[in-house]
């Protein structure tokens, strides 16, 4: 059908179909409002409008309430579940969206959308007008004729009369009889038992119609014939229920339902409300940011490529006269310790920036200013603490410049951290992502100037015409982002304070820790690698004996075959594709009853230690410094905690003997010792402060063993009679509840009945009622505001806290309880790092070398060890004042393991 005169959309059918499309079902706004069904229907309508610009489109939906078929048959649709809340919340938006597109919307009380569609189609076709019905409902095949066709827009299939025969095996005029014979389980319409499509088609082809089937019912043999004869009295009702009422009177004639021009204003309102950013961009409309400020139109910048001293001198004068400038480096590596400086860029005014290349070495590269000359000229400015510097991930630039003897000071603003403090979970905090989100501009990607994969060039090999624009744009975009983000940041005094007093001062501290690095005993690690390999080999041999033959312990498929097919172990969980799971939690449960799963887990653990640490750490030792230099990340973890990479120092195991041995390879230089200072039970102490529970607060104030005190209450025994096993259970309760653990989770962890675990939890809340009140209040606050806060005002947003999806909402509620504690702990140790650095900065006898979770690690000269240890503990314990004391446990030794 080329351009039909009318297109009738079965809105109710598409409402459900769009809702259950997997990729659409996941769509939701930041505050948890589902949007997939709205997007799906509007996208389908927009596609039809583009494909059939000359057709008049009308959308028909079911009206609320029952219809005449319920009066005919009280059990009509009785088995159909009620509309899911996630879909119900979208219906109003769907109706608004359809109308905003200029599409007439019809919903007639007392009848179904199919009846309205049938009546409009019959009326139009009787006047010689062509009609295309957009639906995936098989019932509508009965209205197809030479003027009426169906289109399934999701499958992009158009079905005319021949198409009906091809799909169903019967003509359109036989569809009613076909449906009556089969019935419809979704609508609870009774059919002849055991009669499916094949039987219905066979009978209708042989006897012509339902009447013909009824007349010949006695001739049909077998059980299905008996079923037909038994069901004859009900066939008229079934036929009546499946018949679309094409002769019904229409409240509004089709001729009066005319498509109008889309309402730009209404569409913008809907797209903004549902955060359909792509469609807003297509309309040339600004995307509303998290502060509800429209994104300004992006005006391309003017960029200079500085190749001579005269131009450079002119830019130097601008930098000197400025009140601060954006600054960026271009280098040969993302590893700051190995990177060579290729050029610098800066911007003092939005839209104006320059790139000064100093080491582009490709063949034919034009003459450039000498690197030392440029750095010496910039050094007074870069080291001026009173001249603010603005950057994106300035810690990297600090470390690069430090390799050339330039100590970057005046590090005032970092756009990555500005975005992170505003909302840690809203998006990634890279410059490209932030530019698209806040400026509506996509910067030139690195891959466009340097290539991808193995053929990617280092920046010193990039042509200056391309490199100049790319590098200058980085500085320009950074400055524009800073102006934009600071408007949002200053709107919240608490967030502004966190940015100014915690995150920005920490940049310099982390840069210095990274530059110092950690001394590693590579020979010890080599020996450990060999021992791990031997232990893994022994585990493999034992596993082969238990399995009755060799298999690949790293192959999930082969593990499945051995555990489930060969050994017949119970299948506890399946993969999305239906295969028995070999995930770690499954193997841990199986390991309780069988040795082989335990060996597989042990083999995995040893292999991870070997590949991640004992094999890898020695090759990461910097040839210049003889140390390993990790990279700390401030803008990754949603709670504010630091993470690290290359290597990841946060995940070195401490609970296993092999993991602790790896820490033995972290050593101090001769004449020094490793000092480790660790906050004790900091999250439980923060819970006591936040909940203000008198019993919990007093327990910490009095220096009680909190786990033993909890055990005494749970097990109703005197404090001095608490058994170690009871204390272990109480410890699981104390920590489990602040992570939102359920009775089911607790029962599995400590291996007790679920009822017993619930009794433990009830006893806990009876002892600490303030904790229960705090948890309930926090969940309520999160639901009302969409975020929770740390003690110091850091916001931790929870996009799924009001999600209609039960599992997502429950996870968000658990996070709401734990996030303030984790976030406050992160804030505290960051503040401690800043104070410790301020105290010891510049002293060669004290080096802060690592931060791991709630622990700070130092390398200290032996003669200063006692005084430094006491000083560090004093600083860490006194950095903030809570209702309970902070306690720091410190130890020292020739290596990190000995310091514990």
ZIGITA-V793587 format. One record per residue. N is the residue number from 1. SS is DSSP state (@ for helix, = for strand, . for the rest). PSI is psi in degrees with one decimal (none if undefined). OMEGA is omega in whole degrees, -180 to 180 (none if undefined). Layout:
n: [N,N]
ss: [SS,SS]
psi: [PSI,PSI]
omega: [OMEGA,OMEGA]
//
This chain:
n: [1,2,3,4,5,6,7,8,9,10,11,12,13,14,15,16,17,18,19,20,21,22,23,24,25,26,27,28,29,30,31,32,33,34,35,36,37,38,39,40,41,42,43,44,45,46,47,48,49,50,51,52,53,54,55,56,57,58,59,60,61,62,63,64,65,66,67,68,69,70,71,72,73,74,75,76,77,78,79,80,81,82,83,84,85,86,87,88,89,90,91,92,93,94,95,96,97,98,99,100,101,102,103,104,105,106,107,108,109,110,111,112,113,114,115,116,117,118,119,120,121,122,123,124,125,126,127,128,129,130,131,132,133,134,135,136,137,138,139,140,141,142,143,144,145,146,147,148,149,150,151,152,153,154,155,156,157,158,159,160,161,162,163,164,165,166,167,168,169,170,171,172,173,174,175,176,177,178,179,180,181,182,183,184,185,186,187,188,189,190,191,192,193,194,195,196,197,198,199,200,201,202,203,204,205,206,207,208,209,210,211,212,213,214,215,216,217,218,219,220,221,222,223,224,225,226,227,228,229,230,231,232,233,234,235,236,237,238,239,240,241,242,243,244,245,246,247,248,249,250,251,252,253,254,255,256,257,258,259,260,261,262,263,264,265,266,267,268,269,270,271,272,273,274,275,276,277,278,279,280,281,282,283,284,285,286,287,288,289,290,291,292,293,294,295,296,297,298,299,300,301,302,303,304,305,306,307,308,309,310,311,312,313,314,315,316,317,318,319,320,321,322,323,324,325,326,327,328,329,330,331,332,333,334,335,336,337,338,339,340,341,342,343,344,345,346,347,348,349,350,351,352,353,354,355,356,357,358,359,360,361,362,363,364,365,366,367,368,369,370,371,372,373,374,375,376,377,378,379,380,381,382,383,384,385,386,387,388,389,390,391,392,393,394,395,396,397,398,399,400,401,402,403,404,405,406,407,408,409,410,411,412,413,414,415,416,417,418,419,420,421,422,423,424,425,426,427,428,429,430,431,432,433,434,435,436,437,438,439,440,441,442,443,444,445,446,447,448,449,450,451,452,453,454,455,456,457,458,459,460,461,462,463,464,465,466,467,468,469,470,471,472,473,474,475,476,477,478,479,480,481,482,483,484,485,486,487,488,489,490,491,492,493,494,495,496,497,498,499,500,501,502,503,504,505,506,507,508,509,510,511,512,513,514,515,516,517,518,519,520,521,522,523,524,525,526,527,528,529,530,531,532,533,534,535,536,537,538,539,540,541,542,543,544,545,546,547,548,549,550,551,552,553,554,555,556,557,558,559,560,561,562,563,564,565,566,567,568,569,570,571,572,573,574,575,576,577,578,579,580,581,582,583,584,585,586,587,588,589,590,591,592,593,594,595,596,597,598,599,600,601,602,603,604,605,606,607,608,609,610,611,612,613,614,615,616,617,618,619,620,621,622,623,624,625,626,627,628,629,630,631,632,633,634,635,636,637,638,639,640,641,642,643,644,645,646,647,648,649,650,651,652,653,654,655,656,657,658,659,660,661,662,663,664,665,666,667,668,669,670,671,672,673,674,675,676,677,678,679,680,681,682,683,684,685,686,687,688,689,690,691,692,693,694,695,696,697,698,699,700,701,702,703,704,705,706,707,708,709,710,711,712,713,714,715,716,717,718,719,720,721,722,723,724,725,726,727,728,729,730,731,732,733,734,735,736,737,738,739,740,741,742,743,744,745,746,747,748,749,750,751,752,753,754,755,756,757,758,759,760,761,762,763,764,765,766,767,768,769,770,771,772,773,774,775,776,777,778,779,780,781,782,783,784,785,786,787,788,789,790,791,792,793,794,795,796,797,798,799,800,801,802,803,804,805,806,807,808,809,810,811,812,813,814,815,816,817,818,819,820,821,822,823,824,825,826,827,828,829,830,831,832,833,834,835,836,837,838,839,840,841,842,843,844,845,846,847,848,849,850,851,852,853,854,855,856,857,858,859,860,861,862,863,864,865,866,867,868,869,870,871,872,873,874,875,876,877,878,879,880,881,882,883,884,885,886,887,888,889,890,891,892,893,894,895,896,897,898,899,900]
ss: [.,.,.,.,.,=,=,=,=,=,@,@,@,@,@,@,@,@,@,.,.,@,@,@,@,.,.,=,.,.,.,.,.,=,.,@,@,@,@,@,@,@,@,@,@,@,@,@,@,@,@,.,.,.,.,=,=,=,=,=,.,.,.,.,.,.,.,@,@,@,@,@,.,.,.,.,.,.,.,.,.,.,.,.,@,@,@,@,@,@,@,@,@,@,@,@,@,@,@,@,.,.,.,=,=,=,.,.,.,.,.,.,@,@,@,@,@,@,@,@,@,@,@,@,@,@,.,.,.,.,=,=,=,=,.,.,.,@,@,@,@,@,@,.,.,.,.,=,=,=,=,=,.,.,.,.,=,=,=,.,@,@,@,@,@,@,@,@,.,.,.,@,@,@,@,@,@,@,@,@,@,@,.,=,.,.,.,.,=,.,.,.,.,.,.,.,@,@,@,@,@,@,@,@,@,@,@,.,.,@,@,@,@,@,@,.,@,@,@,.,.,@,@,@,@,@,@,@,@,@,@,@,@,@,@,@,@,@,@,@,@,@,.,.,.,.,.,.,.,.,.,.,.,@,@,@,.,.,.,.,.,.,.,@,@,@,@,@,@,@,@,@,@,@,.,.,@,@,@,@,@,@,.,.,.,.,.,=,.,.,.,.,.,=,.,.,.,.,.,.,.,=,=,=,=,=,.,.,@,@,@,@,@,@,@,@,@,@,@,@,@,.,.,.,=,=,=,=,=,=,=,.,.,.,.,.,.,.,.,.,=,=,=,=,=,=,=,=,=,.,.,=,=,=,=,=,=,.,.,.,.,.,.,.,.,.,.,.,.,.,@,@,@,@,@,@,@,@,@,@,@,@,.,.,.,.,.,.,=,=,=,.,.,@,@,@,@,@,@,@,@,@,.,.,.,.,.,.,.,.,=,=,=,=,@,@,@,@,@,@,@,@,.,.,.,.,.,.,.,.,@,@,@,@,@,@,@,@,.,.,.,.,.,.,.,@,@,@,@,@,.,.,@,@,@,.,.,.,@,@,@,.,.,@,@,@,@,@,@,@,@,@,@,@,@,@,@,@,@,@,@,@,@,@,@,@,@,@,@,.,.,.,@,@,@,@,@,@,@,@,@,@,@,@,@,@,@,@,@,@,@,@,@,@,@,@,.,=,=,=,.,@,@,@,@,@,@,@,@,@,@,@,@,@,@,@,@,@,@,@,@,@,@,@,@,@,@,.,.,.,.,.,.,.,.,@,@,@,@,@,@,@,@,@,@,@,.,.,.,.,.,.,.,=,.,.,.,.,.,=,.,.,.,@,@,@,@,@,@,@,.,.,.,.,@,@,@,@,@,@,@,@,@,@,@,@,@,@,@,@,@,@,@,@,.,@,@,@,@,.,.,.,.,.,.,.,=,=,.,.,=,=,=,.,.,.,.,.,.,.,.,.,=,=,=,.,.,.,.,.,.,.,.,.,.,.,@,@,@,@,@,@,@,.,.,=,=,.,.,.,.,=,=,=,=,=,=,=,=,.,.,@,@,@,@,@,@,@,@,@,@,.,.,@,@,@,@,@,@,@,@,.,.,.,.,@,@,@,@,@,@,@,@,@,.,.,.,.,@,@,@,.,.,@,@,@,@,@,@,@,@,@,@,@,@,@,@,@,.,.,.,.,@,@,@,@,@,@,@,@,.,.,.,@,@,@,@,@,@,@,@,@,@,@,@,@,@,.,@,@,@,@,@,@,@,@,@,@,@,@,@,@,@,@,@,.,=,=,=,.,.,.,.,.,=,=,=,.,.,.,.,.,.,.,.,@,@,@,@,@,@,@,@,@,@,@,@,@,@,@,@,@,@,@,@,@,@,@,@,@,@,@,@,@,@,@,@,@,@,@,.,.,.,.,.,=,=,=,=,=,=,=,.,.,=,=,=,=,=,=,=,@,@,@,@,@,@,@,@,@,@,@,@,@,@,@,@,@,.,.,.,.,.,.,.,.,.,=,=,=,=,=,=,.,=,.,@,@,@,.]
psi: [122.7,-81.8,91.5,151.5,-30.5,142.0,121.5,118.8,125.2,83.1,-41.0,-38.7,-46.2,-26.2,-48.8,-41.1,-43.9,-37.8,-36.5,3.9,121.1,-47.1,-25.2,-32.7,-25.2,-11.7,134.4,162.2,174.1,-33.5,12.7,4.3,119.0,145.1,-4.8,-41.7,-39.4,-47.3,-44.4,-46.6,-44.8,-36.4,-40.9,-44.2,-42.5,-37.5,-42.8,-39.1,-36.7,-42.0,-31.3,68.1,-19.2,2.1,150.2,117.4,134.3,138.2,131.1,127.2,155.8,140.2,162.1,154.0,-179.7,166.0,-177.6,-25.3,-29.4,-31.5,-35.2,-36.2,105.8,-24.3,10.9,124.9,24.6,-27.7,-9.6,126.8,157.6,158.9,129.3,145.3,-35.5,-29.0,-40.7,-38.8,-11.6,-13.6,-46.4,-40.8,-37.8,-48.2,-42.4,-40.4,-42.2,-47.1,-37.9,-28.6,-1.7,12.2,125.5,138.3,127.6,130.6,103.6,119.6,144.9,-12.0,170.5,162.3,-37.3,-40.5,-41.5,-43.7,-44.4,-40.6,-43.9,-42.2,-43.5,-42.7,-45.6,-44.4,-31.7,-21.1,13.6,13.5,141.0,143.6,135.0,122.0,119.4,106.3,155.7,11.5,121.9,-26.2,-31.6,-7.1,-22.4,-17.0,0.7,134.6,-163.5,-12.5,-11.5,124.5,163.0,147.8,128.5,99.5,-25.3,-32.6,-4.4,46.8,129.5,135.3,113.7,-163.4,-44.9,-34.7,-35.6,-46.3,-41.3,-39.1,-44.9,-20.8,-1.6,164.7,161.6,-38.2,-7.4,-3.2,-39.1,-46.2,-39.8,-46.5,-38.0,-39.6,-40.2,-29.3,-176.8,107.6,-33.0,-33.9,1.4,35.7,122.8,140.4,177.6,121.3,137.1,4.8,113.1,-168.2,-43.3,-45.1,-43.4,-44.2,-44.1,-46.7,-42.8,-34.2,-33.7,-39.1,-4.0,-38.9,175.2,-39.5,-41.1,-37.5,-43.8,-43.7,-29.9,19.6,-35.2,-19.6,-13.3,118.6,-178.0,-178.5,-36.8,-33.0,-41.2,-43.5,-41.9,-47.0,-37.7,-29.8,-5.9,-40.6,-25.0,-12.1,-41.7,-40.0,-45.2,-42.8,-40.2,-39.3,-34.7,-5.1,124.1,133.1,80.3,-10.1,10.2,153.2,139.4,130.8,-42.3,118.3,149.6,-33.6,-24.1,-9.1,88.2,134.5,138.8,173.9,139.9,146.9,107.4,-43.6,-44.0,-39.1,-42.7,-42.5,-43.7,-44.8,-38.1,-44.0,-36.3,3.7,44.1,78.8,-39.3,-44.0,-34.7,-42.7,-38.0,-28.4,-0.6,22.0,149.4,140.0,130.1,128.7,-179.9,-18.7,9.2,25.1,130.5,145.2,125.8,158.0,133.0,122.6,122.6,144.6,168.4,121.2,138.9,139.9,110.5,112.4,-5.4,165.9,-30.9,-49.0,-41.2,-41.1,-38.6,-41.4,-34.9,-41.3,-39.1,-39.7,-42.4,-40.3,-11.0,165.2,17.0,153.0,154.9,141.1,142.5,150.0,149.1,132.8,-176.6,-3.3,150.6,-13.7,110.4,-30.3,-25.7,-10.5,141.8,136.6,126.6,-28.2,168.1,150.3,155.9,159.9,133.5,-11.9,136.4,128.1,-7.8,123.8,165.2,152.0,130.0,100.0,143.0,-8.3,41.0,118.8,14.7,158.3,127.5,3.9,138.5,162.4,139.3,162.8,147.6,137.5,-46.5,-38.8,-46.1,-45.1,-39.9,-36.0,-36.2,-20.2,-46.2,-34.5,-44.2,-28.7,5.5,110.4,-16.4,-9.1,107.2,136.5,140.8,132.9,177.6,110.8,58.6,-21.3,-39.4,-46.6,-36.4,-46.1,-38.7,-47.2,-33.6,-30.3,-19.0,17.1,15.2,121.7,101.8,123.1,171.1,27.2,96.1,-37.0,131.4,115.8,-32.5,-43.6,-31.8,-48.2,-42.3,-41.5,-36.7,-47.8,106.1,-19.5,-0.6,-35.6,176.5,160.7,24.6,158.9,-41.6,-45.3,-45.0,-37.6,-45.0,-40.0,-45.2,-21.6,-10.8,27.4,135.1,109.1,161.7,121.6,153.6,-37.5,-25.3,-29.3,-25.0,-8.0,-177.4,163.9,-142.1,-25.6,3.0,133.9,150.2,158.5,-25.2,-13.8,2.1,134.0,135.8,-29.4,-40.6,-41.3,-37.8,-47.5,-45.1,-49.4,-42.1,-37.7,-37.3,-46.6,-42.0,-50.2,-39.6,-44.3,-43.4,-42.2,-41.7,-49.0,-39.4,-48.1,-33.7,-27.5,-40.4,-40.5,-43.0,-14.2,-15.8,104.3,-38.6,-45.7,-39.2,-38.9,-41.8,-42.4,-47.0,-34.3,-16.1,-63.9,-47.3,-44.5,-27.8,-22.9,-49.9,-37.2,-48.2,-38.2,-41.7,-39.2,-44.7,-42.1,-35.3,-47.6,-178.9,136.7,130.4,137.4,96.0,-31.0,-40.3,-41.8,-37.2,-43.5,-41.3,-37.8,-43.5,-40.5,-39.9,-40.0,-41.6,-41.8,-39.6,-38.4,-40.8,-40.8,-39.2,-47.3,-42.9,-39.9,-41.7,-41.0,-43.2,-32.6,-13.6,24.8,165.8,148.8,164.2,111.1,-8.6,2.0,110.2,-38.2,-44.5,-34.1,-41.1,-47.0,-42.0,-51.0,-44.0,-40.6,-46.0,-45.2,-14.5,30.1,152.3,140.7,109.0,-27.7,152.1,156.8,167.3,-25.6,3.4,1.6,150.3,134.0,144.9,25.8,161.8,-43.4,-33.5,-47.1,-34.6,-39.6,-41.0,-30.6,-18.4,-33.9,-17.8,142.7,-34.5,-47.6,-35.3,-40.9,-38.4,-43.0,-42.6,-42.3,-42.9,-47.0,-45.8,-40.5,-38.4,-41.8,-44.0,-50.0,-35.6,-32.5,-62.8,-32.6,-37.5,-40.0,-43.3,-35.8,-7.4,0.1,126.0,128.7,-26.7,-41.1,-19.7,15.4,164.9,132.0,104.1,170.8,121.7,143.9,121.2,-23.8,45.9,-61.0,132.4,-29.0,-8.3,-8.4,151.7,151.8,166.5,157.9,159.1,59.3,164.4,106.5,-8.6,-19.9,14.9,118.0,145.5,-10.5,-13.8,153.8,-40.6,-37.7,-42.3,-33.0,-33.8,-35.3,-19.9,-22.6,-7.2,106.2,173.7,157.1,159.7,135.4,-1.3,166.5,156.6,128.5,127.0,126.2,121.6,130.1,131.0,123.2,43.5,-36.7,-35.1,-37.1,-37.9,-37.2,-42.1,-43.1,-46.8,-39.4,-22.4,29.3,122.0,-43.7,-44.2,-43.8,-45.7,-34.2,-43.8,-39.2,-33.9,4.2,24.0,154.9,105.8,-34.8,-38.7,-37.6,-41.8,-41.2,-39.7,-37.7,-45.8,-42.7,0.6,52.1,157.0,152.9,-40.1,1.5,6.5,128.3,157.9,-40.2,-39.3,-40.4,-38.9,-42.5,-42.0,-37.1,-41.7,-37.6,-48.6,-49.4,-34.7,-41.8,-33.5,-11.6,10.9,23.8,137.9,172.4,-36.9,-47.3,-40.7,-40.1,-37.5,-37.0,-40.6,5.8,53.2,169.1,151.7,-39.1,-40.9,-42.0,-40.7,-37.3,-38.9,-45.1,-43.0,-40.6,-36.9,-49.0,-28.0,-36.2,-37.2,70.4,-27.6,-31.3,-44.1,-43.6,-42.4,-44.2,-44.5,-42.2,-40.5,-44.0,-41.8,-43.4,-42.9,-42.9,-37.3,-34.5,-17.3,5.5,165.9,171.0,151.2,174.8,-31.7,3.8,3.7,131.8,136.1,100.7,147.2,84.4,-25.5,11.5,-27.5,22.5,145.0,-15.2,120.5,-47.6,-42.8,-39.8,-42.8,-40.6,-41.4,-37.0,-39.0,-41.3,-36.1,-33.5,-45.0,-32.7,-42.3,-32.9,-47.9,-42.6,-40.5,-40.9,-39.8,-42.8,-42.2,-46.5,-28.8,-42.9,-37.7,-41.6,-40.7,-43.5,-41.3,-42.9,-39.9,-35.5,-41.7,-0.4,130.6,-9.7,117.4,-15.6,-4.4,119.6,123.7,120.2,-19.3,152.1,121.6,108.7,-112.6,25.0,139.1,137.6,135.7,160.4,117.3,138.9,140.5,-40.9,-17.4,2.7,-49.0,-47.2,-40.0,-42.9,-47.0,-40.3,-43.2,-45.9,-41.6,-42.9,-47.4,-39.0,-25.4,8.0,-26.7,161.2,112.0,174.8,-12.6,152.3,143.5,137.8,130.3,129.6,124.4,146.3,163.7,161.8,-179.2,-14.4,176.2,-39.7,-40.6,-19.3,-3.0,none]
omega: [-173,178,-179,179,180,169,-180,-177,175,-173,-177,177,-178,178,-180,-178,180,-178,-175,173,-172,-176,177,-176,-179,-176,175,178,-179,-178,171,178,177,-176,-171,-179,178,-180,-177,-178,-179,178,178,180,179,178,178,180,179,-176,-177,-175,-177,-179,176,-174,177,179,-178,180,171,174,178,175,-177,179,-173,-180,175,177,179,-172,-172,-180,-180,-179,-177,-178,-175,179,179,-178,178,180,-180,178,-179,-178,-178,-172,-179,178,178,-180,178,-179,179,-179,180,177,179,-176,175,-178,-178,174,-173,-180,174,177,-180,180,180,-179,179,179,-179,-179,178,-179,-180,-179,-179,-177,179,177,177,-179,-180,-176,174,-179,180,-178,173,-176,-178,-179,-176,175,-179,-178,-179,174,-176,179,-176,177,176,172,172,-174,180,179,179,-179,175,-175,174,-177,179,179,177,179,-179,-177,-173,-179,178,-180,176,-178,177,-175,-180,179,178,-180,-180,-180,-177,-171,-178,-177,-178,178,-178,175,-177,174,177,-179,177,178,177,-177,-176,-179,-180,179,-179,-179,-177,176,-178,-173,171,-176,177,177,179,178,-180,-179,-177,-176,-178,-177,-176,-175,176,-179,-179,175,178,179,180,-177,178,-173,-175,-179,-177,-176,179,179,180,-180,-180,-178,-177,-177,177,-175,-177,-177,-178,177,-178,-179,-180,180,-179,-178,-179,179,-176,178,-179,176,177,178,-179,-177,-179,179,180,179,-178,-179,178,-178,-177,175,175,-171,-178,-179,175,180,179,179,-178,-177,-180,174,179,179,-177,179,-180,175,-179,178,-179,176,-176,177,-179,-177,176,-171,178,170,-172,-177,-178,-174,-179,179,-180,179,179,179,177,179,178,180,179,-176,-175,174,-178,-178,174,-175,180,176,170,-172,-179,-176,175,176,-173,-178,-178,-173,172,-177,-178,-179,178,177,179,179,179,-179,-179,179,-179,-178,-179,174,179,178,180,-176,172,-168,-179,-179,179,180,180,179,-178,177,-179,-177,-179,179,-178,-178,178,179,-178,-171,179,179,-177,-179,179,-177,-178,-180,-173,175,-179,-180,174,-173,-177,179,178,-179,177,-177,178,-178,180,177,-180,176,179,-180,-177,178,-175,179,-169,-173,176,-175,176,-179,174,179,-177,-180,178,180,-174,-175,-174,-179,168,-171,175,-177,-178,-180,-179,179,179,-176,-171,-178,-177,-175,177,180,176,-179,-180,-178,-179,-179,-175,-179,-177,171,-176,-178,-179,180,165,-169,180,180,-179,179,-174,178,179,-178,-177,180,-178,-175,179,179,177,-179,-179,-179,179,180,179,179,180,-180,-178,-174,-179,175,-180,-175,-178,178,178,-179,-179,180,178,180,178,179,-174,-173,-180,-170,-178,176,-178,-178,-179,180,-179,178,180,178,180,-178,179,180,-177,178,-176,174,-175,178,178,180,177,178,179,178,180,179,177,179,179,179,178,180,178,179,178,-178,178,179,179,-180,-180,-178,-178,179,-179,174,-178,-177,178,-177,178,-178,-180,176,176,-177,-178,-174,-170,-179,-174,-176,177,177,-177,177,-176,-177,179,176,177,180,175,180,177,-175,172,-180,-173,-178,178,180,179,179,178,-177,178,-175,-174,-175,-174,177,178,179,179,178,178,180,178,-177,-180,180,179,177,-176,-175,-175,-172,-171,176,-168,-175,-179,-179,179,179,-179,-176,-179,-173,-177,-177,174,-177,178,176,-180,-178,180,-169,180,-177,-176,-175,-177,179,175,169,180,180,176,0,175,-178,-176,-172,176,-174,177,-176,180,-180,-180,178,178,180,178,179,177,-179,175,-168,175,178,-179,180,-180,177,174,177,178,179,-169,174,-179,175,-172,-178,176,178,178,176,178,180,-177,-177,-177,177,-173,-177,-179,180,-178,178,179,179,-178,176,-180,170,-171,180,178,179,178,179,180,-180,-177,-175,176,178,176,-176,-176,179,180,179,180,179,178,177,180,178,180,177,178,178,-178,-178,-178,-176,179,173,177,-177,177,177,179,180,180,-179,180,-176,-176,173,173,177,-178,180,179,178,178,177,177,-178,180,179,178,-178,176,179,-177,-177,179,178,179,179,179,-179,-180,179,-178,178,179,178,-180,180,-178,-172,-180,179,169,-176,171,178,-174,174,175,-180,179,-174,-177,-174,-175,-174,177,-179,175,178,-173,-177,180,-180,-180,178,179,179,176,179,-179,180,-173,-173,179,179,178,-178,178,177,178,179,-176,-177,175,178,178,179,-179,-179,179,179,-180,-178,-172,-178,179,178,-179,-177,-180,179,172,-171,-180,166,-178,-180,-178,-172,171,-177,-176,169,-169,175,-174,-175,-179,-169,-176,-177,179,180,-180,-179,179,180,-180,180,-176,-179,-176,-175,175,177,175,178,176,-179,169,-179,179,177,-177,177,-178,179,-178,175,-176,-180,-179,-179,180,none]
//
